[in-house]
Structure formats: C-alpha cells, structure tokens
Amino acid sequence: MRNLKAVYFKEMKSYFNSPMAYIFLVIFAVITGYFFTRTFFLFNQSDMRSLFNIIPLVYLFFIPAVTMSLIAREKNLGTMEVISTLPLKDLDFVAGKFLAALSLVLAGLLVSMVHFITLTQVGTNIDYGAVFTGYLGLALAGAVYSAVGTFASSLTDNQVVAFIIGIFIVLIFFLMDKMLMFVPVALTGIIQYLSVDYHLSNISRGVIDSRNLIYFASVVGLFLFMTVRMLEIRRWK
Amino acid sequence: MIKVENLTKFYGDVKAVKSINFELNDGEIVGFLGANGAGKSTTLKVMTGFLTPTSGNVYVNDLEIQEHTLEIQKHIGYLPELNPLYSEMRVYDLLEFTGTIRNITGKAFKNSLARVVEQCGLKEVIHRMISECSKGYKQRIGLACAMIHDPNILILDEPVTGLDPNQIVEIRNLIKDLGREKLVLMSSHILQEIQATVNRIIIINKGEIVADGTNEELMSGFIGNTKLTLEIKNAEDETIKTLTEKIPSISLVDTKSHNGSQILQLEYAKDLDPREELFQYAVDSNWVVTEMSPHSVNLESVFRTLTMEDKANA
C-alpha cells in the first residue's frame, strides 16, 4: 500500500509538473461546456443529458492520451530498469499508475460539474438521482478506459503506438453495442454484455445493478492483470 | 556475498553471456571490464533481477534471485547504464520516491537524505528539476538513488561516464570509501578507471570470463616485453644499425626522425634490464641521449591481448 501510494503520487506530480494535466482539464472543460450550453441556449433546455452523452465520446481520445505515457515512457526513458530493480511489486506499480490516470479523468468530471452548479441555479425539477448515477456511470466507464489505456501503454515503448492501440481497444468497447445488428442473434447477448455503453446507459438511467458494477470491476481487473503479466514477460526477453 | 553459477543469457538467438561463474565477497571492490557488447551489462541486469537468466543461478547472501527477487533487491543498490532518470521530477522528489519504496520515511529519510547529499555533493541541486541538472550532477543523482538505503551491495554500471576529471576523482574516492565495508561491483570499458578504483578485476569478452584476479595477478601472469623509448641526437645510422648486434637482448621496433633527433622504439624481455649496457653503448658511439623511458607492461596490453586472442581463435 505504501509503495502503491508512492507510485501514485509520483505519477500525479509528473502529470501536474508537465502541461499534460492542464491541457487535458482545459480542453475537457471547453468541450463539455460547449455541449452543455448549446442545448441550454438553443433549446432552452437545462439538463445534463447531452453532456452525459458527449463525455463517453471525449473519453475515446482523451483517456488513451492520458494513459499513453504511463508505462511506455518508463520503458523509453529506461527508468523501467530502475523501477524493476527496486523492491516494488508489479501490481503496486501498475495499480498506482492506473489510479493516477483515473484521478486525472475524475478531475475532468469534477470540472464539468460547474455546469451542474449552473443547473441548480436556473433549472427546475432537477433529478438529482439521475445526475448522480450519470456521473457514477461516467466514472466507471472512465475506469475501464483507463485500465485499457494502461494495458496499451505496457505493450510498447513508443507513446504514439500506445495511444493508437489504446484508442483502438477503447473504440471496440465503445462500438460493440452499436454493431449488434451485424452480429448473429446467438451472440448479441454476449456482445451486448461486453459493451461499455450498455452498462453505462443502464446506470445512467438510474438503475444501479450489481451486474453492471461487477462488469466494470472485472474489466478493470482483467486489463490491470494483463498489464502485470506484460511486465513479467519483459523479464524473459 | 554474490555467487554467480553457470549464468547464461540469450537474447533471441544471440548468446550474450556464456555460462560464467564467479564469487564476490563483502568488502571487495570488483571491476567488471570488457569491450562494448562483451556482456557486462547483461550480467549486471541478471544480478539485479531486471532480467531472468536463460540458465544458471545467481545467489545473493545465499538467496536465489529468481525466488527471492524482492528480498534481494532490498539489499542491492543499482545504478543502470546510461543512468535513466525522470527529467520532469525534482531531485528531492526522486530521492523521496526512491526512499519511500525502500521503506525509508520520516526521520530515517531525513538522515539518509543528509548522508547521500553529503556523499554525492548534491546540496546545490536538491530542489532543482532533474532536466536542469548537468550530466555530472545527473550521474551523482543516480548514484544517490542507488545509495539512499545504505545497501550492502552496490552494483554500478559505468558509473563515471560523462564526468569531468575532477568529478571522476571524487566518485572514485567515494567508491573506495564505500568499498571498505560494502561489496561494490562496477563495470567499465575504460581500463584506467578500473585500475585506479578496484582491487579485483574480472575481464569479460564475448560473454566469457577471460581473466579474474587482482591488478598485479593479472599482469604477473602475463609474459610480455618492456618497451623503451630512446631519443638521441648526433647519431649516425651505422651506429644505430649495429646496436642490436652489440646488445642482442634488445630488438629495434621502430626508428623515427624528429627535429634532428632520432627516436628509437626498443623492446626487451620483461625480466631483463639492459639499460646500463645501452647507456655505455651510447657513450661509445658519441650519442647525446635526451630521453630514455621504459614502459612496463600495463593492464591495457593485458586486456588487448586477452580480447584479441579470443578474436583470433573465433
């Protein structure tokens, strides 16, 4: 736990010591702000739905960008050699990195809550429950994509390659339930269960089902586990 | 104590290290010497648990490295080749991070920090970004990270590359100091460096150990010739030619003319010393001797011979 915390804080410092975190937060705020105010003024509609719909799309590019450096950069710099020769378990290392990336994603969500505050000032009939579950769903989807990105970053020592692989895998999870019509009927159930959007929309609707929570937890677990295995494989090269 | 047993490491089809054996004891400063690509770094990487050996074992304090990697890593301080560092971190933060992973926090960390800052001379840069530090400082920051937990075993891969002569002397003295109580293994491809710092040398060539012993042992086991440079004036070609006839133990390797002087390169067997006869001959031939300097066999020629012989066999 001590080691995990040390890795986490090191990573957070490196996000905030470089322009990375600030660029991420500012662009995230601009994009979400645009989509919130668009419906706000055009349709005189004050709800969070369009915001919640656009954030998964923003995730698609932003999370792989946040995670691409996590492990690929350590490999590229050679600091992986220092890390691997410290008495540090691979799992602590990977989990610390993952949580740092997730924290940055959650900070982005926190920034977008500005719009929620606007809403409470001018809106009527606000469904607080839906806003809460909407954010919960986005946080969980963010966790899945961050885990995917962490895994992609462990595959290569090139950050750009890690970014592209990350987008590719995230895109698969994102598109899965939009492709259901092309899939044999027998498989639709499975594909739908595997898709992030399916679970995200369930939660956003206000239903917190243990099946959805288990799904998110197990996908995160799977990708972090695979990342740890990737680090072990490197020793044998 | 470190014991390396039949260590072999393949990179794909390339055999980087071929079944090497050696033992290192506490209080020893050992130099690991070899040309680039000889397998030095690979061996060190296996010893620190970064790479897994293809076959063979490494024991550190009687623990096998594959089974007890984390336990062993607690006792080792390692400075990798090229000294990779996080450029976006501050020196203090990096030392704190390394300390935390090494379970040194709070007051213990303060004490350790004061010690390594003193030993490595980091006082001026402690709050600077690593990217803003000079190469010499970076090297010392890497060394400080390797020493923050006061390890019993220090493994340094090319610790003095990129340092200026003053810094080299400082680091050399530091390593010598540390080597009084600890086991220090340093690698280098620079002979002078190894010679000046360590008391035992292991020479590795093409993945095999070709020599292992103290400086003196390596040189005494090596039969070679002493070279002698003789610079003379007022010498006739005739007298130079008859020199080797008069003193048969000397052979003439090379003659050069320079500013009216003749520079002769002579060689004779190591256990002979024909300098008196040579001087007498010079007087007889009316030479004016301006320089006479013998160069005994040095480690460099030992190293060259050992690594060249292997090339000839291969």
Contacts between the chains, C-beta under 8 A, distances in Angstrom:
chain1	res1	chain2	res2	distance
A	2	B	100	6.5
A	2	B	103	7.2
A	2	B	105	7.9
A	3	B	100	7.4
A	3	B	101	5.5
A	5	B	100	7.8
A	6	B	97	5.7
A	6	B	100	4.0
A	6	B	101	5.6
A	9	B	97	7.9
A	10	B	86	7.9
A	10	B	89	7.4
A	10	B	93	7.4
A	10	B	97	4.9
A	13	B	89	6.9
A	13	B	93	6.2
A	14	B	86	6.7
A	14	B	88	5.3
A	14	B	89	6.7
A	17	B	88	5.0
A	17	B	89	7.2
A	17	B	129	7.9
A	18	B	88	5.4
A	77	B	84	5.1
A	77	B	85	7.8
A	77	B	86	7.1
A	77	B	87	7.8
A	78	B	80	6.7
A	78	B	82	6.1
A	78	B	84	3.2
A	79	B	84	4.6
A	79	B	85	6.9
A	79	B	86	6.0
A	81	B	45	7.3
A	81	B	50	5.5
A	81	B	80	4.6
A	81	B	84	6.4
A	82	B	78	7.6
A	82	B	80	6.3
A	82	B	84	6.2
A	82	B	145	7.3
A	84	B	49	7.1
A	84	B	50	4.9
A	85	B	48	4.4
A	85	B	49	6.0
A	85	B	50	5.3
A	85	B	73	5.9
A	85	B	76	7.1
A	85	B	78	4.7
A	85	B	80	7.6
A	86	B	73	6.4
A	86	B	98	7.0
A	86	B	101	4.9
A	86	B	102	7.1
A	87	B	70	4.7
A	87	B	71	7.7
A	87	B	73	4.4
A	87	B	74	4.8
A	87	B	101	6.8
A	87	B	102	7.0
A	88	B	70	8.0
A	88	B	101	5.2
A	89	B	70	7.0
A	235	B	50	7.2
A	235	B	51	6.0
A	235	B	52	4.7
A	236	B	52	5.2
A	237	B	11	7.3
A	237	B	51	7.7
